[in-house]
């Protein structure tokens, strides 16, 4: 760390220092996070045996806080917060925009009343929607009246929906009481630095206490406010997720220190996500040539943080008006004009009954993973493969299963598989191969480059042309596990792979790096 690093003191929380210390363990899921050996999967793939019951109740059906839950439960964002109090070099907010899928982008800005009506409409049509978040398109706490008016109404009209908000943290310390008043027990803070010398490369200015600050001074104020806000939330028992944007050459190595410092202050999860920097988005970084990380660079930083604050790896960097499962966006089904034509019936009992069925399927997925681990590997047949570890891409439409045709995939989920586990480590957006009922062969090179570090791709079905292209690139197309649970399928394929390697039928080779798809254009607007 630079000698210029400045950490905020607890200040007003000095008397509550002991309470903060005690709550760090609880808020972090009870996963040994205060001792430097926190489980990287806690809060992600962890279950009820890994954390106190009150924490499990908050995360078990929250798709952002539980990797298992994100296969089964949906979320939505409402765009009621257009103003922002800081400027980030990686952000360019766009309103009335439907062809991009990234933070800061919305098709329609909403009033609190419109937002509440939309939430009730979505919840009546998508009973597995369990979480409502306000994530912009600006900063939720730079628009406190609109944000809390929305939350107040939803707490009354939709009491079963978990309420969340995202913030840059500048105004957070002033709003903790309001956050707790409306039982908003999940807060995401974007923290990209704990050293203002790094921060001034990311933030041109902030607007604080009716004054604009720039440079090092702006970054120092922002850092102090973020740390204070995080400590205050921990002291009040609010679960916090930290988002960090990995910017190569700016904060990539520094994020290890960020991870360490947010863990000290009780963060439940740390989500390290790649910079989106295509020039088409019009951000400062995009227009000045700042590149995003490769897949290996992103994974290397995430892996280096294991043992610190627990990691989230299934983030989709959603739009500020996203609707549906992570990885899908159904917002076009719920525009204001369409909602006006809908008969909205918010049936709480029906929603709970449906979610109970979803939870049963989720438990079946978990048990399938446990069974696969116990049955997949015959040590006598796998000599010499004990240390093998590979990445596998999976085409899925949700529910934790290999249930998508290769040609219909707009993203692949990536699992790291060895003889001990199949661990979700990320996702890769790709261009749609099948368009208008036909395969677009010119899309294949970009798809291959997105999963080039994987040894196999698991799909429900695949055509002859992409099958041959993948084989030529050294990626094994696998469709014999169609509709199986993902972890079970990945472990069974890996056991077979190890057997082939051990018998000499196949030679194991390390794979190359892969390209993270920069930007997020949707549908026909996709770019290679």
N, C-alpha and C positions, 0 to 999 in steps of 0.2 A: 504493500500500500504506500502511496505517496505520503510524504510528511505533511501535506496540506489537508489530508483527510480530516473531516470534522464530524464527530458523532454527537447527536443531541443528547443532552442529559435528560433524566426523567423529569426534572423540573417540578411541575405541579403534581406529578405522580410520585414524588420522592417518598411520601408517606405510604404509598401503595406499592413500593418496590417489592416487598415480600409477596404481596398478592399477585403481582405480575409474574414473579418467578414461579410461584406455585401453579399458576394457570397455564404457563407455557407447556407443561407436560400434558395437561388436559386438552388444551386447544389444539395441540399437535397430534391428538388421537391416541395418547398414551403409548406412543411407539418409541420410547427411549430417546426422544429428540433432544433432551437436555444434555445427554452424555456424549454427543458426537457420533452416535452410531444409529441414527434414525433409519428406519426401513425406507428404502426408496419407493416402495410400493404403498406404504401406509397412506390412507386417504385416496388411493388410486385403485388398487385391486384388493385392499385389505377388507376383512369382514368383521362381524360383530365380536369375535374373540380377540381382536387386536386393539380395541378401544373401549372406553366407557360407554354405557348404553345411551346416555344423553347425546354423546357425539355421534354414535352410530345412527340414531334416529334422525339427525340432521343431514347425514351424508348418504344414507343407504339408497335413496331414490333421487339423488341430485346428480345429473349427468356430468356436471363439471367437476364435482368433488369426488366422484367414484368412477373409475374406469369401467368396472363391470356394469354400473348403472347406465352408462352412456349408450350401451347397446340396446337398452330397453325403454328408457324414459326420455321424454322430450322437454325442451325448454323453449321459451320465447323471450324476445327483447321488445320493448316498446320505446319508440323514438320521441321522448318528450323533453329531452335536454339538449337543445341546439348550441347553447353558448359554451365557450371554453375559456379557462383562465390561464392557460399556458400555451405555448407553441412548441410543438415537437418537430424535429427535422424529418421524421418518418411519417408524418400525418398530413393528409389533405382531405378535409371533410367535404363530402358531396351529398347534396340533397336532390331529390327527384331523380335518383340514379338507380336503375334496375339491372345494369349489366356488369356490376362488380360485386364481389362478395369478400369484403374485408372490413375491419373496424372503421368507423367514421362515415359509413355509407348508408343511406336510407332512401327508400322510394317516397315515403310520406312522413312529414313531421306531424305529430299528434298533440292534441290537448290532453290533459289528464282525463277528462270525461270520455274522449274518443278512445284513449288507451285502455281504460277500464272496460268499455264495451267490447273492444277487440279481444282483450284477455278472456272475457266471459264467452265470447263466440268461439275462440280457439279451444278453450277448455271443454266446451260442450261437444266439439267435434273430435278433439284429440284427447281422450281421457287419460292417456299416459303422460300428458303435459303436467309436470309437477313443479316447475320452477319458472318464475317471472323475474327478469332482470332489466334494469335500466342501465344501459351502457352507452349513452350518448344520443345523438351523434357527437355531442361535445362532451362535457363532463357533468355527471349527474349532480354533483354537489356545487357546481357553478350555477346550477338552476334549482336551488333547493325548494322553492315553492312548488314548482311543477312536479318535481320528483316526489316530494312528500305528500302532495295532494293525491297523486296516483297511488302511492303506497297506503295512505289512510283509507281510501275507498276500497282497495283490494283486500285489506285486512278485514274489512267488514263483509264484503260480498263474496269473497273466495277464500275462506279461512284455511283451506287445506293446501293452498299453493305457497311454496316457499318463496320469500321475497329476497332479492339480491340487488346490489348495485355495484357499479364499477366506478373508480375514481382515480385521478392522478395523485390525490392525497393532499393537495395544497390547502383546500378548505376543510379537510377531514376533521381535525381536532375541534373545530367549532360546531360540528354537526353530529358528534357521537351520541349526545343525548337524544336527538331526534331519531337517529338510526335505531337506538334501543327502544324508543317509545313505540315504534311501529313493528317491533319484533323482526327487524331485518337482521337475520343472524348469519348472513353470508356476505362478505364484502371483499371485492377484488381491488387491490391497489397496484397500479403500474409503477414499478420501481426499477429503474435502469442503471442506477449508480448509487454508491454510498460515498463517493469522492467527488466533490464539486468540480475538480479539475477535469474529470471525465464528463460530468454533467453539462458543463458549458459547451461541449462539443455536440450535445444532443438537443439542448433547449436554448433557442435564441432569446426568449423572454418569458417572464411570468407577470401576471397582474395580481398584486396582493396589497390589501389595505389601501385601495384606491390609487395605487401607484404602479407603474411599470418598472420592472427591474430586468437587467440584462447581464449576460456573461457569468462570471464566477459568482457574483453576489446573488443572482437569480437562482443558480443551481444550489447554492448553500442554503438559501431560505427554503427551497423546495425539499431538499434532503432533510432538513431539520423537521419540517412539518410532516413529512412522510413517516419518519421514525416515531415522532410523538403520537401521530394518529394510530399507527400500528400498535404501539404500547397501550394506548387507551382502549382500543378495541379488545385486545387480549385481556386486559383487566376486567372488562365487562362480559367476557365469555363469548364474544362474537368470533365466528370462524373467519379467518382471512386467507385469501389466496393472493399470492404475489405474481403479477405478470412482468416478465422482463423480455425486452426485444434484443436479440443477439445481433450486434452490429460489428462485423469483422473489422479488426484494426482499431476499434473505438472502445468497446466494453466487453469483448469476448472473454479474455482472461479475467477481467475485473468481476464478471458475474459470479465467479466462485466466491469472492469476498461478499458480494451482495447476498448470496445464498446463506453464507455463514451469519451475517448480521441480522437478516430477517428471521432466521431460526432462533437467534438469541431472544428476539422480541415476540416469539410465539406464533409465527406464521404457520398455518396448517399445511399449505401446499405452495410450491414454487413452480411456476409455469414458464419455462424458457422457450421462447418461440422465435422463428426466423424473421429477420427484417424483410419486409415487402418493399422492394425498391425499383420496380420497373418504372422507367421514365413516363410511361403512359398515365400513371397515377398523379403526376404533377407534384410530388413531394420534393423537398429540398435535397434529400439524399438521392432520390431518383434522378433528379435533373443534374446533379453534380457527379454522378457516376459511382456513388457508394454501392458496392455490391452486397448481396445477401450471402448467407453461409451456404456451403454445400451440406449434403446430408451427413457426411462424416464429421464435418466441423461442428454441426449442431449436436450430434450424438456425443462427440468427445467432450463438449462442455457439460452436457447433461450428465454424462457418466462421471465426470470429475466432481460433480456436486453430490453424488450419492454418498450418504452418510451425514449430509447436512439437512437442510429443510427438505421435506418429502417432495418428490417430483411429480408433476402432472405432465403427461406426454400426449394426451389425446385432444388437446385444444385444436379448434378449427379456425381460430381468428375470425369469428363470426361478424356479419353485418350487425349494425345497431338496430335492425328490425327483423332479425332472423326468427324463424318459426320451425319447430320440428325437432327430430333427432339431430344430434351433432353429426355433421356431414351431409345433412339435407336442409333444404330451405323451402318451406311451403308458404312463404309470406304472400305470394301472388294469389293464393286461395282466399286470403283474408284482407283484401283491400277494403277501404271504407265503403265504397259503393256496393261491394258484394256483401258486406256485413249488414247493410241496410235491408237486403233481401232475405236475410236469414232469420229463422225463428230460433231464438236463443233460449235454451232451457238448461240451466245450470243445475244438474242433478248430482248432488254431492254423494249420495249413496251409490249411484251407478258408477261414478268415477272411482270410488273406493273399491267397489267390487271388481272393476276392470283391473285396477292396479294390483289387487291381490293375485289375480291370474298372471299378470306380468311378473310379479315377484316369484310365483311358483316356477315360471319358465327360467327366470334368472337363477334360482336355486338348482334347477336341473342342469343348467350350463356349468355352474360351479362344481356340481358333483361329477359331471362328465370329465371335467379337467382333473379332478382328484383321481378318478378311476383310470384315466389315461396314463397318468404318471405312475400309478402302481402296476399297470399291466403292459406298458409299451416296450420296456427294455429288458431283453434277455442278455445278461452280462456275458454269458458263454459265447454268444454270437457276435459280440460287439467289441472284441479286444482291440485296443489301439484307438478307440474313438471317444475315450472318456472326456477329453478336453475340447471336443468339437463344439463350435457354437456358430450358428448361421442365422441370417435374416430371411424371413418368408413374407411375401406379399399376399394379401387376402382380399378378394372381392366380396363385399357383403352389403346387403340392403338393411342390415340391422338384426336385432334379436340374437346377436352373438353367433350367427351361423354363416357358413360358406354358402351363400344363397344368391349370388349375382353372376350373371353372364359376363365374361371378360369384356365383351363389346359394349356393355351398358355401364361400365364403371367410370365414374368421374373422379374417384379417388381409390387408393388401395391402402388398407391398414397394414402396418408393418409390425411383425412379431419377431423377437429375438428368441431362438429356440436352442436349448441344450438338453442334456439328460435330466435336468432338475426342474425345468419350467419352460412355459411358453409365455414370454413377457411382452406385453404391448409396449412398443417404443416410439410409435409415431404414425403419421399417415402421409401420403403423397398424392397431391392433386394431379390429375392427368386430363388430357383432352379426350373427349368422347370418341370412341372408335366407330361404333355403329351410329350412323346418322341417316335418317330417312329409310331405315331398313337395310342399308348396305354398309359394309365395312369400308372405312376410309384408310387405305393402306399408307397414305402419306403421314398419317398420325402415328403409325407404329414406332418410328424412331424416337419420337418425343416420349412415348409411353415407356419404351425400353430404357431410355436414359433416366426416367424417374424412379425405376426399380432396379437399376443396374447393379446395386450392391446386394441384391437378393439372390438366393440359390434356387428359389421356386416361387411360383405364384399359384395360389389355391383359388379355384373358380368353380362355379356350378356347371359351366359349359364354356367351350371355346371353339372357334372355327379353325379350319386347316391353315389358313394363311398366317394369322397371328401365332398359332402353335409353332409353325416352322420358324417364324421370325424369332420367337423367344428361345427356341432350342439353339438356333444359330448364335444367339447372344450369350449362351451358357446359362439361361434361366429355364428351369424345368416347369412346363405347364402341367398342372395336376387337377383333374376333374373327378377323380374317383371318390372324393369325400364330399360330394355335393350334399348340402343341407345338414351336414354334421355341425356340431358346435366347433367353433374356431380352434380353441385350445386343444381339444381332442384330436381334430384333424391334423393340426400342425405337429403335435407330438407323435401321432401315428406315422405321418409322412417322415418325420425326422428319424424315427426308429428304423424305418425301412431304408432311409438314406444311409444311416450308420451301418446297417447290415451289409449294404452293397459296398460301402467303403472297406469294411473289415474283411469281406470276402475277396476283395481285389477286383470286383466287377466294375467299380467306379473309382476314380481318383479325385480326392478332394482338392479343390483349388480355392484360394481366397478370391473374393470378388473385388471389383473396383469401387469407386465412389459413385454417388448418384446425384442428380440435379434436383434440388427442391424447386418446384414450380413457383416462380416469383409471380406476385400479383394474384388476382383471383377473378378473372373474367368468366362470365357464366354463359351457358347455352351456346348459341350461334356466335357469340362475341369472343369465344375462346381463342387464345393465341398460342402458338407453339413456343 
